[in-house]
Amino acid sequence: MEIKTLQVLFVIQLVILGLQSLIYFGVEILEGKPHNVRRNIDRSIPFVPEWVFIYNLWFPLIAVFPLVLYAADASLYFKYQSAVFCDIVLSALCYVLYPTSFVRPRTPETVAGRVMKLVYKGSFRGLNCAPSMHCSLCYLILALSLTCTGMAIWQRVILVAVALLIVCSTLFTKQHVVVDAVTAIPVAAVSLLFGWHFPAGFLTPWIP
């Protein structure tokens, strides 16, 4: 991949991540009283703060995956980015229309516990739980990794494994509950459908 192309892809990714952060934190201002979505099944899932390190792999994953995908199949890259945009918009609508939250557990005085506390403080109101954007974007990465035949097998195995572990980490860190992970599935499915039918070349004028 040429350096100039890599630079443009990097800028596009920064714009999308910036838009995602702006919408994600911005909608908290508009949200009303949250609904508690914690259920009995969540009590059976243990709180394991050490999973926070897996949870935080989400950030490099969503930054690196588009580059790997573009190198393997540029047409799928455009579909993926279209799906990501749709995922962000749909998730934000869900947050505004039906805000959700739940009480997080007290974190232990360990390295993992302190990192976990910082993650909890990442949302100033502790909202935006269902659907989990951590999970929905992982589901998109799972779908694209499994369908991209131009990607090396070892890349697909690593991406699928990391994405699945991150979904699990959202539950073990108590950053999300089961409802959050489950409601992310239809959001990801609709977003993927949108991405598949959206004009694939909308980003091509900016990419060498």
trRosetta pair geometry for C-beta under 8 A, 3 or more apart (Angstrom, degrees):
i j d omega theta_ij theta_ji phi_ij phi_ji
1 5 5.5 -118 -180 84 90 123
1 6 5.4 105 126 -62 117 97
1 67 7.8 -140 39 -170 175 91
1 70 7.5 70 -111 108 140 108
1 71 5.6 -81 -51 -99 125 99
2 5 4.4 90 64 8 89 105
2 6 6.8 -155 94 -8 46 87
2 208 6.5 -70 77 89 138 131
3 6 5.6 -57 -149 37 32 114
3 7 6.3 35 153 -23 66 104
4 7 5.7 -51 -150 33 31 113
4 8 6.6 30 153 -17 64 104
4 208 5.1 35 110 4 116 153
5 8 5.8 -56 -150 36 33 109
5 9 6.3 32 153 -17 66 107
5 207 6.1 51 -139 -169 84 87
5 208 5.0 -111 -76 56 80 100
6 9 5.8 -55 -146 38 30 111
6 10 6.3 35 152 -24 64 106
6 67 7.2 43 -136 -136 83 117
7 10 5.6 -54 -150 33 30 114
7 11 6.6 30 152 -19 64 103
8 11 5.7 -52 -150 35 34 111
8 12 6.4 36 151 -20 65 104
8 206 5.9 172 -170 143 123 87
8 207 5.3 165 112 -111 142 62
8 208 6.5 156 -1 -2 148 85
9 12 5.6 -51 -148 35 33 114
9 13 6.4 34 153 -20 64 105
9 66 6.8 -175 -179 122 108 110
9 67 5.9 116 132 -99 140 81
9 70 6.0 -109 -121 10 145 170
9 207 6.9 49 -65 -116 78 112
10 13 5.7 -55 -151 36 30 112
10 14 6.5 33 151 -21 64 104
10 67 7.8 21 -73 -80 71 120
11 14 5.6 -52 -149 34 33 113
11 15 6.5 36 152 -21 65 103
12 15 5.8 -54 -152 33 31 112
12 16 6.5 27 153 -16 65 107
12 66 8.0 -131 96 140 110 151
12 81 7.4 -25 153 -129 123 149
12 203 6.5 52 -130 -154 147 132
12 206 7.0 135 -74 105 114 136
12 207 7.8 -21 -35 -71 144 101
13 16 5.8 -55 -147 38 33 109
13 17 6.1 29 156 -15 67 108
13 63 6.2 99 162 -143 139 63
13 66 5.7 179 -92 56 115 145
13 67 7.7 -38 -50 -46 148 91
14 17 5.9 -56 -142 41 29 108
14 18 6.1 33 155 -22 64 108
15 18 5.7 -56 -147 36 27 113
15 19 6.3 28 153 -19 63 106
16 19 5.7 -53 -148 35 31 112
16 20 6.3 34 152 -21 64 106
16 81 6.7 -109 -90 -149 154 97
16 84 6.3 38 -177 116 135 135
16 85 7.1 -94 -134 -75 105 82
17 20 5.5 -50 -146 35 33 115
17 21 6.4 32 155 -18 65 104
17 62 7.3 132 -95 118 107 116
17 63 7.2 8 -68 -91 146 85
18 21 5.9 -55 -148 37 30 108
18 22 6.2 31 154 -20 64 108
19 22 5.7 -55 -146 36 29 113
19 23 6.3 21 159 -12 65 109
19 85 7.9 0 105 -120 145 82
19 88 6.8 63 119 155 100 166
20 23 6.2 -61 -147 41 26 104
20 24 5.9 26 158 -23 65 114
20 84 7.8 -57 -75 164 126 103
20 88 5.1 -113 -109 -114 80 131
20 133 7.7 151 -169 174 115 150
21 24 5.7 -54 -137 37 27 113
21 25 6.2 5 171 1 65 110
22 25 6.9 -68 -144 47 18 92
22 26 5.5 19 161 -23 60 125
23 26 5.6 -60 -130 41 23 113
23 27 6.2 25 171 -26 63 105
23 88 5.7 93 68 169 150 107
23 89 7.6 -75 -166 -89 161 48
23 92 4.9 -66 165 -84 114 142
24 27 6.8 -61 -159 24 17 103
24 28 8.0 24 144 -26 51 99
24 88 7.7 -82 -55 -149 87 92
24 91 7.8 -6 -101 110 83 123
24 92 7.2 -111 -85 -88 43 94
24 128 6.2 73 -167 -146 82 163
24 133 6.9 -83 -108 11 122 163
25 28 5.8 -39 -167 10 45 118
25 123 7.4 -158 -110 -125 80 68
25 124 7.5 66 -152 11 101 103
26 29 6.2 -45 -175 16 48 111
26 30 7.6 27 141 -5 69 105
27 30 5.4 -61 -159 41 54 108
27 31 6.2 64 145 -41 78 101
27 92 5.0 -177 -56 -153 150 89
27 95 4.9 86 124 97 141 129
27 96 5.3 -100 -163 -63 114 92
27 128 7.1 108 79 -84 113 111
28 31 5.6 -46 -145 17 36 119
28 95 7.7 -55 -73 160 55 131
28 123 6.8 171 -90 -167 148 92
28 124 6.6 127 128 58 157 91
28 125 4.9 164 -172 26 120 126
28 127 5.4 152 -121 49 92 124
28 128 6.6 -66 -76 -31 94 111
30 96 5.4 -9 106 -123 120 104
31 34 7.0 28 151 -72 123 84
31 95 6.1 -68 -85 153 126 85
31 96 6.0 -123 -87 -115 75 47
31 99 3.9 102 -169 -81 120 141
31 125 7.3 170 66 100 124 155
31 127 5.5 154 90 166 164 168
31 128 8.0 -133 -49 -54 159 73
32 99 6.0 -180 57 20 59 131
33 99 7.2 166 96 71 25 123
34 99 4.3 -91 -101 124 73 99
34 100 5.5 107 -167 -145 100 11
34 101 3.9 45 133 10 159 104
34 125 8.0 154 -34 144 129 109
34 127 5.5 -155 -82 -114 134 99
34 129 7.9 80 -162 11 132 116
35 98 6.6 -31 17 -179 130 83
35 99 6.9 137 9 87 75 58
35 100 5.2 -40 65 -106 80 72
35 101 7.7 133 63 27 35 64
36 100 7.5 121 -111 -158 10 77
36 101 6.9 -45 -98 80 55 61
36 102 5.4 93 -148 -99 78 78
37 100 4.5 13 -18 -164 124 129
37 101 7.7 121 13 43 91 17
37 102 6.2 -98 51 -48 66 114
37 129 6.2 -174 39 103 132 133
37 130 5.3 108 -63 -20 177 138
37 177 5.8 177 107 61 93 133
37 179 4.4 -118 166 67 118 149
37 180 6.8 117 104 -49 142 81
38 42 5.1 -98 -157 54 80 153
38 102 4.0 110 -39 -131 112 144
38 103 7.6 -51 -19 33 154 70
38 177 5.2 -160 -105 -90 62 161
39 42 5.5 112 59 -3 60 101
39 177 6.8 135 19 161 78 133
39 178 6.5 -66 46 48 116 115
39 179 6.5 113 -9 -36 118 110
40 43 5.8 -47 -165 20 46 114
40 44 7.6 40 146 -16 67 100
41 44 5.9 -56 -165 30 44 111
41 45 7.3 40 144 -19 69 102
41 178 5.3 -10 96 -2 124 155
42 45 5.7 -53 -156 29 45 111
42 102 7.9 -9 127 157 168 168
42 171 7.7 -138 -130 -153 81 93
42 177 4.5 -31 -98 -144 140 106
42 178 5.8 -141 -72 -4 86 97
45 171 5.2 -69 174 160 155 108
45 172 6.7 -118 167 -88 105 53
45 178 7.6 159 -19 -53 144 99
46 172 6.8 11 83 -137 70 81
47 105 4.9 -44 -101 36 166 156
47 172 7.1 130 -140 -180 29 53
47 173 7.5 53 -152 -150 72 19
47 174 5.1 -13 -113 -28 100 126
48 51 5.0 76 95 -13 98 108
48 172 4.5 -28 44 176 101 111
48 173 7.3 -66 71 -74 62 49
49 52 5.7 -14 179 -15 62 115
49 107 6.1 99 -103 -145 135 90
49 108 6.3 -132 -4 31 152 99
49 110 6.7 137 86 66 145 117
49 112 4.0 128 123 129 103 109
49 113 4.9 -13 -167 -79 169 59
49 115 7.6 130 172 62 102 90
49 116 4.5 -88 -143 -35 100 147
49 173 6.8 75 -123 -125 40 75
50 53 6.7 -30 176 12 58 105
50 112 4.6 -59 -86 -117 51 161
51 54 5.1 -47 -166 38 65 114
51 55 6.0 76 135 -29 78 100
51 168 7.4 -113 -152 116 136 85
51 169 4.3 -177 165 -134 107 83
51 172 4.0 81 7 95 166 123
51 173 5.0 -133 87 -54 106 88
52 55 5.0 -49 -145 35 39 121
52 56 6.3 37 156 -20 68 103
52 112 5.6 151 31 -164 118 84
52 115 5.0 153 117 107 145 112
52 116 4.7 -129 -70 -79 147 80
52 119 6.0 -151 -144 -15 115 148
52 169 7.3 144 -89 -176 21 115
52 173 5.2 110 -80 -114 71 129
53 56 5.9 -50 -146 35 31 109
53 57 7.3 49 147 -35 56 93
53 112 7.2 -74 -27 -116 97 96
53 115 7.3 40 -66 111 71 160
54 57 5.6 -39 -164 7 40 119
54 165 5.1 -104 -166 145 129 108
54 166 6.1 -157 152 -91 88 54
54 168 7.6 -21 124 77 146 92
54 169 4.1 -163 96 -80 109 142
55 58 6.5 -28 171 -8 47 111
55 119 6.9 33 112 -128 139 158
55 134 7.4 -17 -158 -155 83 149
55 166 6.5 112 -119 -144 37 72
55 169 4.0 -158 -68 140 75 128
55 170 6.5 124 -119 -74 103 53
55 173 5.1 -7 -54 -18 149 156
55 175 6.5 110 -146 8 147 147
56 59 6.1 -25 -177 11 64 110
56 115 7.6 -68 -37 169 141 125
56 119 7.5 -118 -71 -88 97 122
57 60 6.2 -57 -161 47 55 100
57 61 5.7 62 143 -32 77 111
57 162 5.9 -117 135 -167 138 109
57 165 7.5 20 55 94 143 113
57 166 6.0 -124 73 -83 100 108
58 61 5.4 -62 -145 37 29 118
58 62 6.3 17 165 -13 68 106
58 134 5.4 -56 -119 -142 161 91
58 137 7.5 94 -164 81 106 123
58 138 7.2 -71 -119 -65 100 105
58 166 5.1 120 -73 -151 90 139
59 62 6.6 -55 -143 36 24 98
59 63 6.6 18 156 -14 58 114
60 63 5.5 -65 -147 43 36 113
60 64 5.7 19 164 -11 75 115
61 64 6.4 -65 -137 43 23 97
61 65 5.8 29 168 -33 64 113
61 138 7.7 23 122 -101 149 81
61 141 6.8 -6 159 -107 113 170
61 159 7.7 129 -150 -139 103 75
61 162 5.9 -176 -102 131 129 130
61 163 7.0 150 -173 -81 148 72
61 166 6.9 -88 7 -49 162 155
62 65 6.1 -37 -123 25 28 117
62 66 7.8 32 177 -18 52 97
62 137 5.8 1 -98 154 124 141
62 141 7.6 -111 -93 -61 68 132
63 66 7.7 -72 179 25 22 99
64 67 5.8 -66 -165 38 47 111
64 68 6.2 42 147 -19 80 108
65 68 5.7 -59 -147 38 35 110
65 69 6.0 33 157 -20 70 109
65 80 8.0 -138 129 173 107 152
65 141 5.4 -66 -144 -122 160 115
65 144 7.9 101 170 81 118 133
65 159 6.6 105 -114 -134 103 122
66 69 5.5 -56 -144 40 32 113
66 70 6.2 35 157 -24 67 104
66 77 6.2 87 -165 -145 78 94
66 80 6.5 -174 -110 104 83 135
66 81 6.7 62 -127 -70 127 96
67 70 5.8 -49 -144 32 29 111
67 71 6.5 29 155 -17 61 106
68 71 5.9 -58 -153 36 29 111
68 72 6.4 19 153 -12 64 112
68 151 6.9 55 153 -125 99 115
68 155 6.1 -180 -172 -170 131 133
68 159 7.3 -166 98 -75 155 135
69 72 5.8 -64 -148 42 31 107
69 73 6.7 -52 179 54 68 77
69 76 5.7 -114 -180 104 106 105
69 77 4.9 147 115 -88 102 78
69 80 5.8 15 138 1 165 159
69 144 6.1 -6 -116 150 132 134
69 148 6.4 -123 -133 -94 81 161
69 151 7.3 -34 -108 -76 52 124
70 73 7.8 -107 -139 70 18 36
70 74 5.6 37 -156 -106 68 64
70 77 4.0 50 -88 -88 72 151
72 76 7.3 -31 92 53 97 131
72 148 5.3 64 121 165 137 127
72 150 4.0 146 175 103 80 99
72 151 4.0 -5 -131 -74 158 72
72 152 7.8 -127 -102 -7 117 63
72 155 7.6 -162 -68 94 138 154
73 76 4.1 49 100 14 114 113
73 77 6.9 176 96 -21 61 81
73 148 5.3 -155 18 -145 131 100
73 149 7.8 76 -56 51 138 62
73 150 4.3 141 -53 35 96 137
73 151 7.4 -73 -4 -39 101 83
74 77 5.2 -47 -154 24 40 121
74 78 7.0 38 153 -17 67 97
75 78 6.1 -51 -159 31 36 109
75 79 6.8 33 146 -15 65 106
75 200 5.6 3 -153 -179 79 145
76 79 5.4 -53 -147 39 41 113
76 80 6.0 46 152 -25 69 104
76 144 5.9 134 171 -152 119 105
76 147 7.5 174 -124 99 136 102
76 148 5.4 -172 95 -98 175 105
76 150 8.0 -174 12 36 134 118
77 80 5.7 -55 -149 34 28 113
77 81 6.5 23 157 -14 64 106
78 81 6.0 -54 -145 38 30 106
78 82 6.4 33 154 -19 63 107
78 200 4.3 99 100 -171 140 71
78 201 6.5 -29 -132 -77 163 29
78 202 6.9 137 -160 35 113 76
78 203 5.9 -163 -114 29 93 111
78 204 7.6 -17 -89 -46 135 87
79 82 5.8 -56 -151 37 30 112
79 83 6.3 31 151 -20 64 108
79 144 7.7 165 92 -106 106 113
79 192 8.0 41 157 -156 103 63
79 195 4.3 95 179 151 67 101
79 196 5.6 38 -150 -89 123 46
79 198 7.4 149 -123 53 58 94
79 200 6.2 -25 -58 -116 78 96
80 83 5.6 -58 -150 37 31 112
80 84 6.3 35 152 -23 66 103
80 140 6.6 119 -146 162 83 115
80 144 5.3 23 -91 -90 117 156
80 195 6.3 65 -80 -173 14 151
81 84 5.4 -45 -145 31 35 116
81 85 6.6 39 154 -20 63 100
81 195 7.6 142 62 -133 38 117
81 203 6.6 26 79 -33 154 148
82 85 5.9 -53 -154 33 32 112
82 86 6.6 29 150 -15 64 107
82 194 6.4 -146 140 121 100 86
82 195 3.9 146 85 -123 98 74
82 198 4.1 -171 -166 62 150 144
82 200 7.8 -93 -20 -111 140 49
82 202 7.4 101 -82 33 108 129
83 86 5.6 -56 -149 39 34 112
83 87 6.1 40 150 -26 67 106
83 140 5.5 161 122 -135 130 129
83 188 7.9 44 171 -160 116 60
83 191 4.4 93 -168 146 78 90
83 192 5.0 27 -129 -93 137 43
83 194 6.2 141 -105 71 61 90
83 195 3.0 -45 -51 -37 87 142
83 196 7.7 43 -69 -27 112 65
84 87 5.4 -52 -147 33 31 116
84 88 6.5 34 154 -22 64 102
84 137 6.7 45 -121 -119 89 99
84 140 6.7 152 -76 130 72 171
84 191 7.3 84 -64 173 17 131
84 195 7.7 66 -1 -85 55 133
85 88 5.9 -52 -153 31 31 112
85 89 6.6 25 153 -14 64 107
86 89 5.9 -59 -149 39 33 108
86 90 6.1 28 157 -16 69 110
86 190 7.1 -137 147 118 126 83
86 191 4.1 166 94 -131 110 79
86 194 4.2 123 -87 77 166 151
86 195 6.5 -131 15 -48 130 82
86 198 8.0 -162 -44 -38 124 141
87 90 6.0 -57 -141 41 26 107
87 91 6.1 27 160 -20 63 111
87 133 7.0 120 149 -136 106 87
87 136 5.3 166 -158 133 121 125
87 137 6.3 133 133 -77 158 74
87 140 6.6 -79 -56 -45 152 141
87 187 6.2 90 -137 149 76 100
87 188 6.5 23 -109 -101 118 56
87 191 4.0 22 -63 -112 80 161
88 91 6.0 -59 -147 37 24 110
88 92 6.4 24 156 -19 62 109
88 133 7.4 48 -104 -131 58 130
89 92 5.8 -57 -150 35 28 111
89 93 6.5 30 153 -20 63 105
90 93 5.7 -54 -151 34 32 113
90 94 6.6 33 151 -19 65 104
90 187 5.1 169 114 -146 131 96
90 190 6.4 130 -100 87 163 127
90 191 6.3 -125 16 -67 139 100
91 94 5.7 -54 -153 34 34 112
91 95 6.4 35 150 -22 66 105
91 128 7.7 54 158 -158 105 96
91 131 5.8 -103 -117 65 87 95
91 133 5.1 53 -149 -80 166 101
91 136 6.5 -157 -74 34 123 158
91 187 6.1 71 -72 -168 78 150
92 95 5.6 -52 -148 33 33 114
92 96 6.5 28 156 -15 66 106
93 96 6.0 -58 -148 38 30 106
93 97 6.0 16 160 -8 67 115
94 97 6.1 -64 -137 46 26 101
94 98 6.1 -44 -175 49 65 94
94 130 6.9 -107 150 117 127 65
94 131 5.8 40 89 7 167 85
94 183 7.5 147 -163 150 154 130
94 187 7.2 -62 -25 -90 147 132
95 98 7.7 -88 -127 66 11 53
95 99 5.9 41 -177 -101 59 69
95 100 7.9 -101 -124 21 61 78
95 127 6.7 103 -160 139 105 110
95 128 4.9 -3 -119 -107 133 73
96 99 7.2 10 -121 -58 14 89
98 130 7.5 -47 108 87 107 105
99 127 5.2 -30 -165 -157 107 128
99 128 7.7 -40 -140 -58 80 44
100 127 7.0 123 66 -159 41 75
100 128 8.0 111 58 -87 76 2
100 129 4.4 -98 98 55 102 109
100 130 4.5 16 42 26 156 101
100 179 7.6 -123 -177 105 159 128
100 180 7.5 -169 101 -83 140 93
101 125 7.7 -99 -83 134 146 83
101 126 5.3 78 -144 120 127 92
101 127 5.1 -68 -67 -106 111 57
101 129 5.7 155 -95 -17 39 130
102 129 6.8 85 5 -105 90 169
102 177 6.0 49 15 -29 156 132
104 120 5.4 -161 88 -124 170 127
104 126 7.2 -129 -13 -145 114 128
104 174 5.5 130 -141 125 78 115
104 175 7.5 17 -112 -96 122 42
105 174 5.5 65 10 69 100 172
107 113 4.0 145 162 -167 95 86
107 114 7.2 152 133 -66 134 26
107 116 4.7 175 -122 86 132 116
107 117 4.6 -133 43 -60 156 89
107 120 7.3 -148 -36 -5 129 139
108 112 7.7 28 63 77 102 88
108 113 3.9 -130 68 -79 62 150
109 113 5.9 -76 -60 82 9 146
109 114 7.4 43 -148 -55 45 92
110 113 4.3 97 46 5 75 107
110 114 7.0 -141 88 -7 38 84
111 114 6.0 -56 -151 34 28 107
111 115 6.6 25 152 -14 63 106
112 115 5.7 -56 -149 39 33 110
112 116 6.1 37 151 -24 66 107
113 116 5.4 -53 -146 35 31 115
113 117 6.5 38 152 -24 64 100
114 117 5.5 -46 -150 28 34 115
114 118 6.9 37 150 -19 62 100
115 118 5.7 -52 -157 32 36 113
115 119 6.7 39 146 -21 66 102
116 119 5.5 -51 -152 32 36 114
116 120 6.6 39 150 -20 66 102
116 173 6.2 -162 -128 -157 107 100
117 120 5.7 -51 -151 33 34 113
117 121 6.5 28 152 -15 65 107
118 121 5.7 -60 -149 40 33 109
118 122 7.0 59 145 -49 61 87
119 122 5.5 -27 -164 -11 38 121
119 173 7.1 -25 96 167 155 138
119 175 6.3 -62 139 -94 125 127
120 123 7.7 -73 178 38 38 84
120 126 7.2 3 -175 -106 79 101
120 175 7.4 -139 -85 -105 67 83
121 124 7.8 27 -177 -93 60 50
123 126 5.3 129 97 -86 112 27
123 127 6.3 -150 165 38 134 53
123 128 6.2 -151 -128 39 143 112
128 133 7.5 -21 164 -4 110 112
129 132 6.8 -23 179 -78 48 76
129 176 6.0 154 -160 -123 85 75
129 177 7.1 26 173 21 128 89
129 179 7.9 50 130 87 109 100
129 180 4.9 -89 160 -93 80 125
130 176 8.0 124 -71 -151 66 99
130 177 7.9 -41 -63 58 106 91
130 179 5.2 -30 -98 124 138 98
130 180 4.5 -118 -86 -100 72 64
130 183 4.8 61 -170 46 97 147
130 184 8.0 -120 -147 -45 59 77
131 135 7.1 -109 169 66 88 111
131 136 5.6 70 134 -49 123 124
131 180 6.3 128 -152 -163 37 57
131 183 4.0 -135 -91 110 90 95
131 184 4.0 144 -179 -79 110 60
131 186 7.9 -139 -85 57 149 78
131 187 4.6 -166 61 -6 166 146
132 135 3.9 66 88 12 113 107
132 136 6.5 168 90 -13 59 83
132 170 5.7 71 -166 -175 158 158
132 176 4.6 8 -89 -118 136 153
132 180 4.0 74 -40 156 103 103
132 181 5.6 -8 24 -79 136 49
132 183 7.6 117 6 66 70 87
132 184 4.8 -53 55 -57 75 135
133 136 5.5 -50 -132 40 39 109
133 137 6.0 34 168 -14 69 106
133 184 7.4 -173 -79 -120 21 117
134 137 6.8 -69 -156 39 17 101
134 138 6.6 16 150 -17 57 114
134 166 6.5 -138 170 154 101 107
134 167 7.6 160 125 -99 93 50
134 170 5.2 154 94 -85 139 130
134 175 7.5 51 3 109 159 129
134 176 6.8 -146 48 -27 126 142
134 184 8.0 -67 67 -107 57 160
135 138 5.5 -61 -150 38 33 113
135 139 6.3 36 154 -24 69 103
135 166 7.9 -178 -94 116 52 92
135 167 5.1 77 -121 -121 87 88
135 170 6.0 -81 -56 15 98 162
135 176 7.0 -144 -27 115 119 173
135 180 6.8 139 7 132 138 83
135 181 4.7 173 -102 -128 162 66
135 184 3.8 121 94 72 113 168
135 185 7.9 -49 139 -51 118 60
135 188 7.8 -101 125 -41 75 130
136 139 5.6 -49 -150 31 33 114
136 140 6.8 36 149 -19 63 99
136 184 3.9 -133 -60 -165 80 99
136 185 7.8 -138 -104 -56 74 21
136 187 4.8 -42 -119 92 137 116
136 188 4.4 -170 -156 -62 75 94
136 191 7.1 84 171 14 115 146
137 140 5.4 -45 -151 31 40 115
137 141 6.5 41 149 -18 65 102
137 188 7.7 -156 -58 -103 21 108
138 141 5.5 -53 -149 38 35 112
138 142 6.3 43 149 -24 66 102
138 163 4.2 152 -165 -164 91 89
138 164 7.6 157 167 -62 125 28
138 166 5.2 -164 -98 81 142 120
138 167 5.2 -161 101 -57 154 94
139 142 5.4 -47 -147 33 34 117
139 143 6.4 34 154 -20 64 104
139 163 7.7 155 -62 170 25 124
139 167 7.8 79 -56 -85 77 131
139 184 6.3 162 -7 133 134 102
139 185 6.3 171 -113 -112 162 54
139 188 3.7 9 90 -160 130 174
139 189 7.9 -54 140 -46 137 63
140 143 5.8 -55 -149 35 31 110
140 144 6.3 21 157 -11 66 109
140 188 5.4 -142 -52 -150 76 103
140 191 6.6 -54 -85 99 121 124
140 192 6.2 -177 -117 -74 82 98
141 144 6.0 -58 -141 43 29 104
141 145 5.9 31 159 -22 65 111
141 159 6.1 -131 163 173 107 107
141 163 4.8 -167 90 -96 118 138
142 145 6.0 -60 -144 37 23 110
142 146 6.3 16 161 -14 62 112
142 159 7.9 179 -94 131 43 91
142 160 5.9 81 -127 -125 75 74
142 163 4.9 -164 -62 114 86 151
142 164 7.2 88 -95 -58 123 78
143 146 6.1 -64 -150 39 24 106
143 147 6.3 1 161 -2 63 117
143 188 7.3 163 -13 156 133 115
143 192 5.7 -28 103 -112 165 148
144 147 6.1 -69 -139 47 29 98
144 148 5.7 31 164 -31 69 113
145 148 6.2 -50 -131 28 23 109
145 151 6.7 -85 -145 79 61 163
145 155 7.7 -143 -144 126 100 81
145 156 4.9 145 174 -139 93 74
145 159 4.3 -166 -111 100 146 129
145 160 5.3 -164 108 -60 143 82
145 163 7.3 -169 8 -3 146 144
146 156 6.9 113 -87 -164 39 117
146 160 6.7 81 -63 -90 87 123
148 151 4.3 56 111 -6 113 115
148 156 7.2 -170 68 -92 94 109
151 155 5.0 -114 174 85 100 126
151 156 5.2 119 110 -58 119 94
151 159 7.9 -33 165 13 150 144
152 155 4.4 91 64 4 87 106
152 156 7.0 -158 93 -7 45 85
153 156 5.7 -58 -150 37 33 110
153 157 6.2 33 154 -21 68 106
154 157 5.7 -50 -145 35 33 113
154 158 6.4 31 157 -17 65 106
155 158 6.0 -57 -149 38 29 108
155 159 6.1 24 157 -16 66 112
156 159 5.9 -58 -142 40 28 109
156 160 6.0 26 161 -17 65 110
157 160 6.1 -58 -145 39 24 108
157 161 6.2 22 158 -18 62 112
158 161 5.9 -60 -147 39 26 110
158 162 6.1 21 160 -16 65 110
159 162 6.0 -56 -142 39 26 107
159 163 6.1 26 159 -19 63 110
160 163 5.9 -57 -145 38 27 111
160 164 6.3 24 158 -16 63 109
161 164 6.0 -60 -149 38 27 108
161 165 6.3 25 155 -18 64 110
162 165 5.7 -57 -146 38 30 111
162 166 6.3 33 155 -23 65 105
163 166 5.8 -54 -150 32 29 112
163 167 6.8 33 152 -20 62 102
164 167 5.7 -51 -153 31 34 113
164 168 6.6 32 150 -15 65 104
165 168 5.6 -55 -152 39 35 112
165 169 6.2 41 149 -28 67 105
166 169 5.3 -49 -145 31 34 117
166 170 7.0 45 154 -29 62 93
167 170 6.1 -45 -161 17 33 112
167 171 7.8 20 147 -7 58 101
167 181 6.1 97 -169 -140 94 120
168 171 6.1 -65 -167 37 41 106
168 172 6.2 25 149 -10 77 112
169 172 5.7 -60 -136 45 38 104
169 173 5.7 28 167 -13 73 112
170 173 6.5 -58 -138 43 21 103
170 175 5.4 -89 -152 71 64 102
170 176 4.0 2 161 34 108 121
170 180 7.0 -123 147 100 130 125
170 181 6.2 151 84 -76 131 107
171 174 7.5 26 179 -75 33 38
171 176 6.3 -57 -75 81 53 85
171 177 7.1 77 -121 -134 78 27
171 178 6.8 45 -114 -73 121 62
171 181 6.5 -30 -58 -33 107 143
174 177 7.7 18 -147 -73 60 71
176 180 3.8 -118 -166 79 108 148
176 181 6.0 116 129 -45 132 84
177 180 5.4 107 54 3 58 103
177 181 7.7 -128 105 0 34 90
178 181 5.9 -61 -153 39 37 107
178 182 6.0 30 155 -17 72 111
179 182 5.8 -60 -141 41 29 108
179 183 6.0 22 164 -14 68 111
180 183 6.4 -58 -141 39 22 103
180 184 6.6 31 154 -29 58 107
181 184 5.8 -53 -157 23 31 118
181 185 7.8 44 147 -33 58 90
182 185 6.0 -38 -171 4 42 114
183 186 6.8 -48 -164 35 49 99
183 187 6.8 48 144 -15 69 111
184 187 5.4 -62 -151 43 41 116
184 188 6.0 42 154 -23 74 107
185 188 5.9 -58 -149 37 27 108
185 189 6.3 27 154 -21 64 108
186 189 5.3 -53 -142 37 37 115
186 190 6.2 35 160 -17 69 103
187 190 6.2 -55 -147 38 27 106
187 191 6.2 27 153 -18 62 112
188 191 5.6 -58 -145 40 30 113
188 192 6.1 32 156 -22 66 106
189 192 5.8 -53 -147 34 27 110
189 193 6.5 29 152 -19 61 106
190 193 5.6 -54 -150 36 32 114
190 194 6.4 36 150 -21 65 104
191 194 5.5 -51 -150 35 32 114
191 195 6.3 32 152 -19 65 106
192 195 5.6 -53 -146 37 32 112
192 196 6.3 36 154 -24 65 105
193 196 5.8 -53 -147 31 29 113
193 197 6.7 3 161 1 62 111
194 197 6.5 -79 -152 47 26 93
194 198 5.9 32 157 -36 69 110
195 198 5.8 -46 -132 22 29 114
198 202 7.2 -44 148 -10 105 133
199 202 5.4 102 93 -49 99 95
201 204 4.2 -25 -167 -2 87 130
203 206 5.9 -63 -177 43 67 105
203 207 6.1 48 134 -16 90 115
204 207 5.7 -71 -138 43 39 102
